[in-house]
Amino acid sequence: MSKICEKCGRGPTIKIFRSHSNIAVKRRQRPNLQGRKINGKRTLICTKCLKTLTKA
């Protein structure tokens, strides 16, 4: 299963996290994907898109 939103195309990004001792660690941040049925088809969409769909 891919980690990409099917509506907006958001995918994982690389972020540099720093500890208290300033050691840099590269991590992948994945979008918060939720499986929902839209028009009878199961899709993976991020919560940002899900929030805008409920507003419309």
PQR file of N, CA, C, O and H, with PARSE charges and radii, in Angstrom:
ATOM      1  N   MET A   1       0.838  -1.167   0.000 -0.4000 1.5000
ATOM      2  CA  MET A   1       0.000   0.000   0.000 -0.0000 2.0000
ATOM      3  C   MET A   1       0.896   1.246   0.000  0.5500 1.7000
ATOM      4  O   MET A   1       1.836   1.336   0.789 -0.5500 1.4000
ATOM      5  N   SER A   2       0.603   2.196  -0.878 -0.4000 1.5000
ATOM      6  CA  SER A   2       1.441   3.385  -0.964 -0.0000 2.0000
ATOM      7  C   SER A   2       1.099   4.358   0.161  0.5500 1.7000
ATOM      8  O   SER A   2      -0.001   4.330   0.712 -0.5500 1.4000
ATOM      9  H   SER A   2      -0.161   2.123  -1.519  0.4000 1.0000
ATOM     10  N   LYS A   3       2.038   5.195   0.481 -0.4000 1.5000
ATOM     11  CA  LYS A   3       1.877   6.190   1.541 -0.0000 2.0000
ATOM     12  C   LYS A   3       1.642   7.566   0.951  0.5500 1.7000
ATOM     13  O   LYS A   3       2.193   8.559   1.425 -0.5500 1.4000
ATOM     14  H   LYS A   3       2.932   5.217   0.033  0.4000 1.0000
ATOM     15  N   ILE A   4       0.802   7.622  -0.110 -0.4000 1.5000
ATOM     16  CA  ILE A   4       0.529   8.873  -0.802 -0.0000 2.0000
ATOM     17  C   ILE A   4      -0.978   9.111  -0.821  0.5500 1.7000
ATOM     18  O   ILE A   4      -1.757   8.192  -1.073 -0.5500 1.4000
ATOM     19  H   ILE A   4       0.355   6.815  -0.495  0.4000 1.0000
ATOM     20  N   CYS A   5      -1.377  10.345  -0.555 -0.4000 1.5000
ATOM     21  CA  CYS A   5      -2.788  10.711  -0.594 -0.0000 2.0000
ATOM     22  C   CYS A   5      -3.260  10.682  -2.044  0.5500 1.7000
ATOM     23  O   CYS A   5      -2.613  11.243  -2.928 -0.5500 1.4000
ATOM     24  H   CYS A   5      -0.744  11.091  -0.350  0.4000 1.0000
ATOM     25  N   GLU A   6      -4.398  10.020  -2.279 -0.4000 1.5000
ATOM     26  CA  GLU A   6      -4.894   9.887  -3.647 -0.0000 2.0000
ATOM     27  C   GLU A   6      -5.583  11.147  -4.155  0.5500 1.7000
ATOM     28  O   GLU A   6      -5.805  11.284  -5.358 -0.5500 1.4000
ATOM     29  H   GLU A   6      -4.923   9.565  -1.561  0.4000 1.0000
ATOM     30  N   LYS A   7      -5.926  12.071  -3.257 -0.4000 1.5000
ATOM     31  CA  LYS A   7      -6.604  13.300  -3.679 -0.0000 2.0000
ATOM     32  C   LYS A   7      -5.612  14.433  -3.953  0.5500 1.7000
ATOM     33  O   LYS A   7      -5.661  15.054  -5.015 -0.5500 1.4000
ATOM     34  H   LYS A   7      -5.746  11.960  -2.280  0.4000 1.0000
ATOM     35  N   CYS A   8      -4.717  14.702  -3.007 -0.4000 1.5000
ATOM     36  CA  CYS A   8      -3.813  15.848  -3.174 -0.0000 2.0000
ATOM     37  C   CYS A   8      -2.393  15.454  -3.542  0.5500 1.7000
ATOM     38  O   CYS A   8      -1.624  16.306  -3.988 -0.5500 1.4000
ATOM     39  H   CYS A   8      -4.677  14.198  -2.145  0.4000 1.0000
ATOM     40  N   GLY A   9      -2.017  14.182  -3.368 -0.4000 1.5000
ATOM     41  CA  GLY A   9      -0.690  13.731  -3.751 -0.0000 2.0000
ATOM     42  C   GLY A   9       0.383  13.925  -2.693  0.5500 1.7000
ATOM     43  O   GLY A   9       1.570  13.778  -2.982 -0.5500 1.4000
ATOM     44  H   GLY A   9      -2.642  13.490  -3.005  0.4000 1.0000
ATOM     45  N   ARG A  10      -0.021  14.253  -1.470 -0.4000 1.5000
ATOM     46  CA  ARG A  10       0.964  14.411  -0.396 -0.0000 2.0000
ATOM     47  C   ARG A  10       1.606  13.065  -0.082  0.5500 1.7000
ATOM     48  O   ARG A  10       0.928  12.042   0.010 -0.5500 1.4000
ATOM     49  H   ARG A  10      -0.986  14.372  -1.235  0.4000 1.0000
ATOM     50  N   GLY A  11       2.914  13.085   0.080 -0.4000 1.5000
ATOM     51  CA  GLY A  11       3.644  11.871   0.382 -0.0000 2.0000
ATOM     52  C   GLY A  11       4.583  12.093   1.553  0.5500 1.7000
ATOM     53  O   GLY A  11       4.542  13.143   2.195 -0.5500 1.4000
ATOM     54  H   GLY A  11       3.465  13.916   0.006  0.4000 1.0000
ATOM     55  N   PRO A  12       5.434  11.106   1.835 -0.5600 1.5000
ATOM     56  CA  PRO A  12       6.368  11.264   2.948  0.2800 2.0000
ATOM     57  C   PRO A  12       7.435  12.316   2.644  0.5500 1.7000
ATOM     58  O   PRO A  12       7.863  12.480   1.501 -0.5500 1.4000
ATOM     59  N   THR A  13       7.849  13.016   3.685 -0.4000 1.5000
ATOM     60  CA  THR A  13       8.895  14.019   3.569 -0.0000 2.0000
ATOM     61  C   THR A  13      10.024  13.660   4.524  0.5500 1.7000
ATOM     62  O   THR A  13       9.812  12.967   5.519 -0.5500 1.4000
ATOM     63  H   THR A  13       7.502  12.883   4.613  0.4000 1.0000
ATOM     64  N   ILE A  14      11.222  14.136   4.212 -0.4000 1.5000
ATOM     65  CA  ILE A  14      12.387  13.892   5.064 -0.0000 2.0000
ATOM     66  C   ILE A  14      12.591  15.121   5.943  0.5500 1.7000
ATOM     67  O   ILE A  14      12.702  16.239   5.440 -0.5500 1.4000
ATOM     68  H   ILE A  14      11.394  14.698   3.404  0.4000 1.0000
ATOM     69  N   LYS A  15      12.638  14.914   7.240 -0.4000 1.5000
ATOM     70  CA  LYS A  15      12.854  15.988   8.200 -0.0000 2.0000
ATOM     71  C   LYS A  15      14.090  15.673   9.016  0.5500 1.7000
ATOM     72  O   LYS A  15      14.425  14.508   9.229 -0.5500 1.4000
ATOM     73  H   LYS A  15      12.547  14.005   7.649  0.4000 1.0000
ATOM     74  N   ILE A  16      14.764  16.712   9.470 -0.4000 1.5000
ATOM     75  CA  ILE A  16      15.913  16.533  10.357 -0.0000 2.0000
ATOM     76  C   ILE A  16      15.462  16.886  11.768  0.5500 1.7000
ATOM     77  O   ILE A  16      15.126  18.035  12.055 -0.5500 1.4000
ATOM     78  H   ILE A  16      14.492  17.658   9.298  0.4000 1.0000
ATOM     79  N   PHE A  17      15.460  15.887  12.641 -0.4000 1.5000
ATOM     80  CA  PHE A  17      15.122  16.091  14.037 -0.0000 2.0000
ATOM     81  C   PHE A  17      16.409  16.241  14.836  0.5500 1.7000
ATOM     82  O   PHE A  17      17.403  15.569  14.562 -0.5500 1.4000
ATOM     83  H   PHE A  17      15.733  14.954  12.408  0.4000 1.0000
ATOM     84  N   ARG A  18      16.380  17.111  15.807 -0.4000 1.5000
ATOM     85  CA  ARG A  18      17.561  17.342  16.633 -0.0000 2.0000
ATOM     86  C   ARG A  18      17.231  17.020  18.084  0.5500 1.7000
ATOM     87  O   ARG A  18      16.193  17.420  18.612 -0.5500 1.4000
ATOM     88  H   ARG A  18      15.572  17.657  16.029  0.4000 1.0000
ATOM     89  N   SER A  19      18.153  16.280  18.718 -0.4000 1.5000
ATOM     90  CA  SER A  19      17.979  15.935  20.118 -0.0000 2.0000
ATOM     91  C   SER A  19      18.438  17.100  20.996  0.5500 1.7000
ATOM     92  O   SER A  19      18.856  18.146  20.500 -0.5500 1.4000
ATOM     93  H   SER A  19      18.996  15.955  18.289  0.4000 1.0000
ATOM     94  N   HIS A  20      18.350  16.894  22.296 -0.4000 1.5000
ATOM     95  CA  HIS A  20      18.773  17.937  23.235 -0.0000 2.0000
ATOM     96  C   HIS A  20      20.268  18.227  23.094  0.5500 1.7000
ATOM     97  O   HIS A  20      20.705  19.356  23.319 -0.5500 1.4000
ATOM     98  H   HIS A  20      18.010  16.044  22.699  0.4000 1.0000
ATOM     99  N   SER A  21      21.056  17.208  22.721 -0.4000 1.5000
ATOM    100  CA  SER A  21      22.493  17.408  22.540 -0.0000 2.0000
ATOM    101  C   SER A  21      22.840  17.847  21.114  0.5500 1.7000
ATOM    102  O   SER A  21      24.007  17.821  20.723 -0.5500 1.4000
ATOM    103  H   SER A  21      20.701  16.291  22.538  0.4000 1.0000
ATOM    104  N   ASN A  22      21.828  18.250  20.340 -0.4000 1.5000
ATOM    105  CA  ASN A  22      21.969  18.805  18.988 -0.0000 2.0000
ATOM    106  C   ASN A  22      22.483  17.782  17.971  0.5500 1.7000
ATOM    107  O   ASN A  22      23.101  18.163  16.977 -0.5500 1.4000
ATOM    108  H   ASN A  22      20.881  18.272  20.658  0.4000 1.0000
ATOM    109  N   ILE A  23      22.240  16.507  18.203 -0.4000 1.5000
ATOM    110  CA  ILE A  23      22.595  15.474  17.237 -0.0000 2.0000
ATOM    111  C   ILE A  23      21.485  15.404  16.191  0.5500 1.7000
ATOM    112  O   ILE A  23      20.309  15.287  16.536 -0.5500 1.4000
ATOM    113  H   ILE A  23      21.738  16.197  19.011  0.4000 1.0000
ATOM    114  N   ALA A  24      21.861  15.476  14.913 -0.4000 1.5000
ATOM    115  CA  ALA A  24      20.888  15.477  13.822 -0.0000 2.0000
ATOM    116  C   ALA A  24      20.562  14.049  13.408  0.5500 1.7000
ATOM    117  O   ALA A  24      21.458  13.222  13.235 -0.5500 1.4000
ATOM    118  H   ALA A  24      22.816  15.571  14.633  0.4000 1.0000
ATOM    119  N   VAL A  25      19.271  13.766  13.251 -0.4000 1.5000
ATOM    120  CA  VAL A  25      18.792  12.460  12.815 -0.0000 2.0000
ATOM    121  C   VAL A  25      17.765  12.689  11.714  0.5500 1.7000
ATOM    122  O   VAL A  25      16.785  13.406  11.914 -0.5500 1.4000
ATOM    123  H   VAL A  25      18.543  14.438  13.391  0.4000 1.0000
ATOM    124  N   LYS A  26      17.990  12.079  10.550 -0.4000 1.5000
ATOM    125  CA  LYS A  26      17.022  12.191   9.458 -0.0000 2.0000
ATOM    126  C   LYS A  26      15.902  11.184   9.686  0.5500 1.7000
ATOM    127  O   LYS A  26      16.158  10.006   9.939 -0.5500 1.4000
ATOM    128  H   LYS A  26      18.787  11.496  10.388  0.4000 1.0000
ATOM    129  N   ARG A  27      14.650  11.657   9.594 -0.4000 1.5000
ATOM    130  CA  ARG A  27      13.485  10.794   9.754 -0.0000 2.0000
ATOM    131  C   ARG A  27      12.493  11.079   8.653  0.5500 1.7000
ATOM    132  O   ARG A  27      12.454  12.175   8.094 -0.5500 1.4000
ATOM    133  H   ARG A  27      14.442  12.613   9.388  0.4000 1.0000
ATOM    134  N   ARG A  28      11.688  10.073   8.349 -0.4000 1.5000
ATOM    135  CA  ARG A  28      10.612  10.254   7.370 -0.0000 2.0000
ATOM    136  C   ARG A  28       9.338  10.575   8.116  0.5500 1.7000
ATOM    137  O   ARG A  28       8.961   9.865   9.047 -0.5500 1.4000
ATOM    138  H   ARG A  28      11.719   9.183   8.804  0.4000 1.0000
ATOM    139  N   GLN A  29       8.679  11.638   7.712 -0.4000 1.5000
ATOM    140  CA  GLN A  29       7.379  11.976   8.263 -0.0000 2.0000
ATOM    141  C   GLN A  29       6.331  11.611   7.231  0.5500 1.7000
ATOM    142  O   GLN A  29       6.343  12.132   6.116 -0.5500 1.4000
ATOM    143  H   GLN A  29       8.986  12.214   6.955  0.4000 1.0000
ATOM    144  N   ARG A  30       5.436  10.727   7.594 -0.4000 1.5000
ATOM    145  CA  ARG A  30       4.390  10.290   6.671 -0.0000 2.0000
ATOM    146  C   ARG A  30       3.098  11.042   6.956  0.5500 1.7000
ATOM    147  O   ARG A  30       2.821  11.377   8.108 -0.5500 1.4000
ATOM    148  H   ARG A  30       5.427  10.304   8.500  0.4000 1.0000
ATOM    149  N   PRO A  31       2.302  11.312   5.923 -0.5600 1.5000
ATOM    150  CA  PRO A  31       1.015  11.964   6.161  0.2800 2.0000
ATOM    151  C   PRO A  31       0.057  11.016   6.868  0.5500 1.7000
ATOM    152  O   PRO A  31       0.185   9.796   6.770 -0.5500 1.4000
ATOM    153  N   ASN A  32      -0.895  11.587   7.574 -0.4000 1.5000
ATOM    154  CA  ASN A  32      -1.885  10.817   8.312 -0.0000 2.0000
ATOM    155  C   ASN A  32      -2.968  10.348   7.338  0.5500 1.7000
ATOM    156  O   ASN A  32      -3.932  11.069   7.079 -0.5500 1.4000
ATOM    157  H   ASN A  32      -0.999  12.579   7.654  0.4000 1.0000
ATOM    158  N   LEU A  33      -2.802   9.140   6.803 -0.4000 1.5000
ATOM    159  CA  LEU A  33      -3.728   8.623   5.790 -0.0000 2.0000
ATOM    160  C   LEU A  33      -4.836   7.802   6.435  0.5500 1.7000
ATOM    161  O   LEU A  33      -4.602   7.032   7.367 -0.5500 1.4000
ATOM    162  H   LEU A  33      -2.019   8.554   7.014  0.4000 1.0000
ATOM    163  N   GLN A  34      -6.038   7.984   5.921 -0.4000 1.5000
ATOM    164  CA  GLN A  34      -7.206   7.262   6.398 -0.0000 2.0000
ATOM    165  C   GLN A  34      -7.903   6.619   5.202  0.5500 1.7000
ATOM    166  O   GLN A  34      -8.022   7.234   4.142 -0.5500 1.4000
ATOM    167  H   GLN A  34      -6.228   8.610   5.165  0.4000 1.0000
ATOM    168  N   GLY A  35      -8.352   5.405   5.373 -0.4000 1.5000
ATOM    169  CA  GLY A  35      -9.090   4.723   4.317 -0.0000 2.0000
ATOM    170  C   GLY A  35     -10.571   5.041   4.409  0.5500 1.7000
ATOM    171  O   GLY A  35     -11.213   4.733   5.413 -0.5500 1.4000
ATOM    172  H   GLY A  35      -8.255   4.906   6.234  0.4000 1.0000
ATOM    173  N   ARG A  36     -11.112   5.649   3.376 -0.4000 1.5000
ATOM    174  CA  ARG A  36     -12.531   6.018   3.357 -0.0000 2.0000
ATOM    175  C   ARG A  36     -13.136   5.612   2.015  0.5500 1.7000
ATOM    176  O   ARG A  36     -12.436   5.491   1.009 -0.5500 1.4000
ATOM    177  H   ARG A  36     -10.590   5.899   2.561  0.4000 1.0000
ATOM    178  N   LYS A  37     -14.447   5.405   2.024 -0.4000 1.5000
ATOM    179  CA  LYS A  37     -15.166   5.136   0.778 -0.0000 2.0000
ATOM    180  C   LYS A  37     -15.735   6.443   0.262  0.5500 1.7000
ATOM    181  O   LYS A  37     -16.524   7.103   0.938 -0.5500 1.4000
ATOM    182  H   LYS A  37     -15.016   5.503   2.841  0.4000 1.0000
ATOM    183  N   ILE A  38     -15.325   6.809  -0.946 -0.4000 1.5000
ATOM    184  CA  ILE A  38     -15.821   8.020  -1.596 -0.0000 2.0000
ATOM    185  C   ILE A  38     -16.383   7.605  -2.947  0.5500 1.7000
ATOM    186  O   ILE A  38     -15.665   7.062  -3.788 -0.5500 1.4000
ATOM    187  H   ILE A  38     -14.684   6.272  -1.495  0.4000 1.0000
ATOM    188  N   ASN A  39     -17.664   7.864  -3.150 -0.4000 1.5000
ATOM    189  CA  ASN A  39     -18.389   7.472  -4.368 -0.0000 2.0000
ATOM    190  C   ASN A  39     -18.309   5.970  -4.601  0.5500 1.7000
ATOM    191  O   ASN A  39     -18.204   5.534  -5.748 -0.5500 1.4000
ATOM    192  H   ASN A  39     -18.247   8.305  -2.468  0.4000 1.0000
ATOM    193  N   GLY A  40     -18.355   5.170  -3.539 -0.4000 1.5000
ATOM    194  CA  GLY A  40     -18.344   3.717  -3.652 -0.0000 2.0000
ATOM    195  C   GLY A  40     -16.982   3.108  -3.879  0.5500 1.7000
ATOM    196  O   GLY A  40     -16.882   1.894  -4.057 -0.5500 1.4000
ATOM    197  H   GLY A  40     -18.440   5.524  -2.608  0.4000 1.0000
ATOM    198  N   LYS A  41     -15.922   3.908  -3.879 -0.4000 1.5000
ATOM    199  CA  LYS A  41     -14.576   3.405  -4.111 -0.0000 2.0000
ATOM    200  C   LYS A  41     -13.722   3.685  -2.878  0.5500 1.7000
ATOM    201  O   LYS A  41     -13.741   4.794  -2.344 -0.5500 1.4000
ATOM    202  H   LYS A  41     -16.003   4.894  -3.735  0.4000 1.0000
ATOM    203  N   ARG A  42     -12.970   2.676  -2.427 -0.4000 1.5000
ATOM    204  CA  ARG A  42     -12.119   2.846  -1.250 -0.0000 2.0000
ATOM    205  C   ARG A  42     -10.856   3.602  -1.641  0.5500 1.7000
ATOM    206  O   ARG A  42     -10.131   3.186  -2.545 -0.5500 1.4000
ATOM    207  H   ARG A  42     -12.955   1.775  -2.860  0.4000 1.0000
ATOM    208  N   THR A  43     -10.595   4.714  -0.956 -0.4000 1.5000
ATOM    209  CA  THR A  43      -9.426   5.530  -1.253 -0.0000 2.0000
ATOM    210  C   THR A  43      -8.674   5.844   0.026  0.5500 1.7000
ATOM    211  O   THR A  43      -9.253   5.858   1.112 -0.5500 1.4000
ATOM    212  H   THR A  43     -11.184   5.051  -0.221  0.4000 1.0000
ATOM    213  N   LEU A  44      -7.387   6.095  -0.108 -0.4000 1.5000
ATOM    214  CA  LEU A  44      -6.562   6.569   1.004 -0.0000 2.0000
ATOM    215  C   LEU A  44      -6.399   8.071   0.857  0.5500 1.7000
ATOM    216  O   LEU A  44      -5.770   8.538  -0.093 -0.5500 1.4000
ATOM    217  H   LEU A  44      -6.916   6.084  -0.990  0.4000 1.0000
ATOM    218  N   ILE A  45      -6.960   8.831   1.792 -0.4000 1.5000
ATOM    219  CA  ILE A  45      -6.818  10.280   1.740 -0.0000 2.0000
ATOM    220  C   ILE A  45      -6.295  10.763   3.087  0.5500 1.7000
ATOM    221  O   ILE A  45      -6.538  10.149   4.126 -0.5500 1.4000
ATOM    222  H   ILE A  45      -7.470   8.452   2.563  0.4000 1.0000
ATOM    223  N   CYS A  46      -5.568  11.880   3.043 -0.4000 1.5000
ATOM    224  CA  CYS A  46      -5.010  12.431   4.275 -0.0000 2.0000
ATOM    225  C   CYS A  46      -6.119  13.146   5.051  0.5500 1.7000
ATOM    226  O   CYS A  46      -7.169  13.473   4.496 -0.5500 1.4000
ATOM    227  H   CYS A  46      -5.371  12.378   2.199  0.4000 1.0000
ATOM    228  N   THR A  47      -5.875  13.379   6.317 -0.4000 1.5000
ATOM    229  CA  THR A  47      -6.892  13.984   7.169 -0.0000 2.0000
ATOM    230  C   THR A  47      -7.171  15.430   6.780  0.5500 1.7000
ATOM    231  O   THR A  47      -8.264  15.938   7.031 -0.5500 1.4000
ATOM    232  H   THR A  47      -5.023  13.114   6.767  0.4000 1.0000
ATOM    233  N   LYS A  48      -6.194  16.099   6.169 -0.4000 1.5000
ATOM    234  CA  LYS A  48      -6.409  17.465   5.705 -0.0000 2.0000
ATOM    235  C   LYS A  48      -7.468  17.492   4.603  0.5500 1.7000
ATOM    236  O   LYS A  48      -8.353  18.348   4.608 -0.5500 1.4000
ATOM    237  H   LYS A  48      -5.306  15.686   5.965  0.4000 1.0000
ATOM    238  N   CYS A  49      -7.374  16.552   3.658 -0.4000 1.5000
ATOM    239  CA  CYS A  49      -8.370  16.459   2.584 -0.0000 2.0000
ATOM    240  C   CYS A  49      -9.714  15.986   3.127  0.5500 1.7000
ATOM    241  O   CYS A  49     -10.763  16.432   2.663 -0.5500 1.4000
ATOM    242  H   CYS A  49      -6.655  15.857   3.653  0.4000 1.0000
ATOM    243  N   LEU A  50      -9.688  15.089   4.104 -0.4000 1.5000
ATOM    244  CA  LEU A  50     -10.918  14.586   4.702 -0.0000 2.0000
ATOM    245  C   LEU A  50     -11.676  15.699   5.401  0.5500 1.7000
ATOM    246  O   LEU A  50     -12.906  15.732   5.371 -0.5500 1.4000
ATOM    247  H   LEU A  50      -8.835  14.727   4.481  0.4000 1.0000
ATOM    248  N   LYS A  51     -10.942  16.615   6.033 -0.4000 1.5000
ATOM    249  CA  LYS A  51     -11.549  17.734   6.722 -0.0000 2.0000
ATOM    250  C   LYS A  51     -12.210  18.685   5.726  0.5500 1.7000
ATOM    251  O   LYS A  51     -13.301  19.191   5.989 -0.5500 1.4000
ATOM    252  H   LYS A  51      -9.943  16.588   6.057  0.4000 1.0000
ATOM    253  N   THR A  52     -11.559  18.934   4.580 -0.4000 1.5000
ATOM    254  CA  THR A  52     -12.150  19.817   3.586 -0.0000 2.0000
ATOM    255  C   THR A  52     -13.351  19.170   2.899  0.5500 1.7000
ATOM    256  O   THR A  52     -14.266  19.873   2.471 -0.5500 1.4000
ATOM    257  H   THR A  52     -10.673  18.523   4.366  0.4000 1.0000
ATOM    258  N   LEU A  53     -13.360  17.836   2.788 -0.4000 1.5000
ATOM    259  CA  LEU A  53     -14.521  17.167   2.186 -0.0000 2.0000
ATOM    260  C   LEU A  53     -15.748  17.283   3.074  0.5500 1.7000
ATOM    261  O   LEU A  53     -16.865  17.422   2.574 -0.5500 1.4000
ATOM    262  H   LEU A  53     -12.616  17.265   3.136  0.4000 1.0000
ATOM    263  N   THR A  54     -15.554  17.227   4.390 -0.4000 1.5000
ATOM    264  CA  THR A  54     -16.702  17.324   5.288 -0.0000 2.0000
ATOM    265  C   THR A  54     -17.248  18.743   5.343  0.5500 1.7000
ATOM    266  O   THR A  54     -18.427  18.935   5.645 -0.5500 1.4000
ATOM    267  H   THR A  54     -14.647  17.114   4.796  0.4000 1.0000
ATOM    268  N   LYS A  55     -16.410  19.750   5.056 -0.4000 1.5000
ATOM    269  CA  LYS A  55     -16.869  21.141   5.033 -0.0000 2.0000
ATOM    270  C   LYS A  55     -17.727  21.425   3.818  0.5500 1.7000
ATOM    271  O   LYS A  55     -18.663  22.220   3.900 -0.5500 1.4000
ATOM    272  H   LYS A  55     -15.453  19.594   4.811  0.4000 1.0000
ATOM    273  N   ALA A  56     -17.430  20.794   2.689 -0.4000 1.5000
ATOM    274  CA  ALA A  56     -18.141  21.089   1.442 -0.0000 2.0000
ATOM    275  C   ALA A  56     -19.537  20.510   1.432  0.5500 1.7000
ATOM    276  O   ALA A  56     -20.265  20.671   0.452 -0.5500 1.4000
ATOM    277  H   ALA A  56     -16.669  20.148   2.623  0.4000 1.0000
TER
END
